[in-house]
Amino acid sequence: MVSSVPRLVIAAPSSGSGKTTVATGLMAALSARGFAVSPHKVGPDYIDPGYHSLATGRVGRNLDAYLCGPELVAPLFAHGAGGCDIAVVEGVMGLYDGAAGEGELASTAQVAKLLRAPVVLVVDASSQSRSVAALVHGFVSWDPEVRVGGVILNKVASDRHEGLLREALESVGVPVLGVLRRAARVETPSRHLGLVPVAERGSVAVEAVSAMAAQVAAGCDLSALVALARSAGALAGAAWDAGEVLVSSPPPPLPSPTPGSARAGGPPSSPGAAPPDPRRPFGPRPQTPDGLVVAVAGGAAFTFSYAEHAELLAAAGAEVVAFDPLRDEGLPEGTAGLVIGGGFPEVYAAELSANESLRKAVAELALSGAPVAAECAGLLYLCRELDGLPMCGVLDASASMSERLTLGYRDAVAVTDSVLAAAGTRMRGHEFHRTVVEPGAGEEPAWGVRAPGRRVEGFVQRGVHASYLHTHWASEPGVARRFVERCRTS
């Protein structure tokens, strides 16, 4: 199979140059002109894809060569871009910045090469004129395999400033495909972990994306950008398919679920804890794929997820049902398993705490032994408390905000058999948080992590797997099948 979807990679010399504004604005501008635009983001970032989805009406997808491996970048791209007229890929950090100490791995440049896609370099020209030529020349010549097809100049002050920049760039031989003036309307607010997600901004986010589209349409040569996208080389190979990869990636055997046994997934029930009651609505589960509900947390507090996770769960036989812990007082009817991804529970701690009925339902589900997979924000929600406010109390741990940012890719190995992975399973993940959980690991930890100052982290107890580590299940699709199989047998 050959994918010939036209495509562009929007990159920059460094973070803060305007990649998100240009990429999102270009997606929205092309969509407004009738193009079916496929949105993509290099790296593990969850927030930018939300803006991409708003701009295109399609699911934003990540392309991460560290989490998934370089070999999956093109198949995952082809899967997301199927049936589209054009694809726009927003880069991460600077063009050549990747995983620390790993060379080009996970960089925008590597992804551009894997996709055989031309690069458009977005340059913040606010504090330079003739020097822009040296900057662009350096990025163009650094790696001959990376094809920089054009430059978009951002934050240009005036017509005179623009003239100086264009004159300087004539010697480089890279066309200027756009010039954007400073515009406050397109700025997106940030806080402790970056941009504020779309789900929290509502109509304001819609207005911001519209402003980005207008600015890009007015300042960029859309016809030239589309022509450059159409010059991308064809990609050979099959598109990623959730059903097919599950067939070829069967899960490891599940551990024998002996009630109360630590090796069955967690420590024995604590003194005074009520034993699982089979009459509870979260006890017996459907035994067939039809109607086997896996609830996935969403809403403003839990905005971080990879689209492929839900697709893998569905391919494994689950009915994936979203719910909002800020609004819904109970779990979806017939919930057999629960997935709580990342997000900002620390911002909504009071509201989450006030929803006592849902907290109780989650605790009962976990106590019943049903599978619960929680990453980062989900870990905080399962704790006893978050910044002093009661949470679900599934884990005997306390979470709180911290001044220290924990950020980076991680190599991990499963320490304990769980609903997600057999002990010894190796996966790559990513951490990104300003919170601390005490203790950082349970009696049965989730992962052994190669990271400064930490050997093990996370919690495995009964059917619960909770950890700070964000993982991409496309790299280990047996995780989804294993989780769904456990839903059937719990």
JONORLIN-V44274 format. One record per pair of residues at least 24 apart in sequence whose ideal C-beta (glycine too) atoms are under 7 Angstrom apart, sorted by the first residue. I is the first residue (numbers start at 1). GAP is how many residues later the second one is. Records with the same first field share a line. If there is no record, write none. Layout:
# JONORLIN-V44274
I=GAP / GAP
This chain:
# JONORLIN-V44274
1=236 / 237 / 238
2=232 / 233 / 234
3=75 / 78 / 231 / 232 / 236
4=230
5=33 / 76 / 79 / 81 / 82
6=80 / 220 / 223 / 224 / 226
7=79 / 80 / 82 / 108 / 110 / 222 / 225
8=80 / 81 / 109 / 110 / 112 / 217 / 220 / 221
9=80 / 82 / 99 / 102 / 103 / 108 / 110
10=78 / 79 / 80 / 81 / 110 / 112
11=80 / 84 / 97 / 108 / 110
12=79 / 82 / 83 / 109 / 110
13=81 / 82 / 110 / 122 / 126
14=80
15=78 / 79
16=108
17=105 / 106 / 107 / 137
18=104 / 106 / 136 / 137
19=71 / 72 / 103
20=28 / 31 / 70
21=165 / 191
22=100 / 130 / 194
23=65 / 67
24=27 / 28 / 31 / 185 / 188
25=187 / 188 / 190 / 191
26=62 / 190 / 199
27=25 / 28 / 29 / 61
28=27 / 181 / 184 / 185
29=184 / 187 / 188 / 193
30=56 / 192
31=24 / 25 / 26
32=181
35=50 / 51
36=47 / 48 / 49
37=47 / 49 / 51
38=42 / 43 / 46 / 49
39=49
40=37 / 40 / 47 / 49
41=49
42=47 / 48 / 49 / 50 / 66 / 69
43=49 / 63
44=386 / 426
45=47
46=257 / 258 / 296
47=147 / 148 / 150
48=42
50=147 / 148 / 149 / 253
51=147 / 158
54=144 / 151 / 152 / 155
55=154
59=248
61=246
62=244
63=26 / 48
64=42 / 408
65=40 / 41 / 45 / 46
66=33 / 39 / 40 / 343 / 362
67=361 / 363 / 405 / 408
68=404 / 406 / 407
69=406
70=40 / 44
72=168 / 402 / 403
73=38 / 41 / 42
74=40 / 41 / 161 / 163
75=162 / 163 / 164 / 165
76=164 / 398
77=38
78=157 / 161 / 162
79=160 / 161 / 162
82=157
86=140 / 143
89=26 / 28
95=24 / 26 / 44
96=46
99=310
100=308
109=34 / 37
112=34
113=32 / 33
115=120
116=116 / 117 / 119
117=115
118=29 / 31 / 110 / 113 / 114
119=27 / 28 / 29 / 30
120=29 / 30 / 32 / 57 / 105
121=27 / 30
122=30 / 32
123=28 / 30 / 31
124=30 / 31
125=28 / 29 / 30 / 31 / 40
126=29 / 31
129=32 / 35 / 36 / 39
130=34 / 38
132=33 / 36 / 37
133=35 / 36 / 38 / 39
136=33 / 36 / 38
137=35
140=32 / 34
148=26
149=79
150=24 / 25 / 27 / 78
151=25 / 26
152=25 / 26 / 28 / 68
153=26 / 27
154=26
155=27
156=24 / 25
177=43 / 44 / 47 / 48
178=41 / 42 / 43
179=40
180=35 / 39
183=32
185=26
186=25 / 26 / 29
192=242
193=239 / 241
197=106
199=100 / 101 / 104
200=100
240=234
242=66 / 69 / 70 / 73
243=72
245=232
246=66 / 69 / 70 / 231 / 234 / 235
249=228 / 229
250=228 / 231
251=227 / 230 / 231 / 234
252=170 / 226 / 230
254=228 / 231 / 232
255=162
257=112
262=181 / 182
263=154
265=152 / 153 / 154 / 195 / 196 / 197 / 198
266=178 / 194 / 195 / 196 / 198
267=176 / 177 / 194
276=91 / 92 / 93
280=84 / 88
282=53 / 82 / 83 / 86 / 88
283=85
285=51 / 202 / 203 / 205
286=48 / 50
287=201
289=28
291=28 / 43
292=25 / 26 / 27 / 44 / 195 / 196
293=26 / 28 / 39 / 41 / 42 / 43
294=24 / 26 / 42 / 43 / 45 / 193
295=26 / 28 / 36 / 37 / 40 / 43
296=24 / 26 / 43
297=26 / 28 / 42 / 43 / 44 / 81
298=24 / 25 / 26
299=25 / 26 / 27 / 28
300=26 / 48
301=24 / 25 / 42 / 43 / 44 / 47 / 51
302=38 / 39 / 41 / 75
303=40
304=37 / 38 / 39 / 73
305=36
306=166
308=165 / 166
309=164
312=161 / 165 / 168
313=167 / 171
316=164 / 165 / 168
317=167
318=166 / 169
325=27 / 30 / 33
326=25 / 26 / 29
328=30
329=26 / 28 / 29
330=27 / 28 / 31
331=30 / 34
335=30
336=34 / 151
337=33 / 34 / 146 / 150
338=24 / 27 / 32 / 34
339=34
340=34 / 37 / 38 / 41
341=34 / 36 / 37
342=33 / 34 / 35 / 128
343=34
344=33
345=32 / 35 / 36 / 41
346=34 / 40 / 41 / 55 / 89
349=37 / 38 / 40
350=39
352=29 / 39
353=36 / 37 / 38
359=32 / 33
362=30 / 32
363=29 / 30 / 31
366=28 / 96 / 97 / 98
369=93 / 94 / 121
370=93 / 120
371=48 / 92 / 112 / 115 / 116 / 119
372=91 / 92
373=46 / 47 / 92 / 110
374=92
375=92 / 94 / 95
376=57 / 92 / 94
378=88
379=58 / 87 / 88 / 89
380=55
382=82 / 84
383=54
394=70
395=47 / 64 / 71
397=40 / 41 / 42
398=40
399=36 / 38
400=35 / 36
401=33 / 34
402=32 / 33 / 34
404=30
405=29
406=25 / 27
407=24 / 25
410=39 / 40 / 41 / 59
411=39
412=35 / 36 / 37 / 57
413=34 / 35
414=33
415=30 / 31 / 32 / 33 / 41
416=28 / 29 / 30 / 44
418=28 / 42 / 47
419=44 / 46 / 63 / 64 / 67
420=45 / 59 / 62 / 63
421=58
425=51
427=44 / 48 / 49
428=47
429=40 / 41 / 42
430=40
431=37 / 38
433=35
463=27
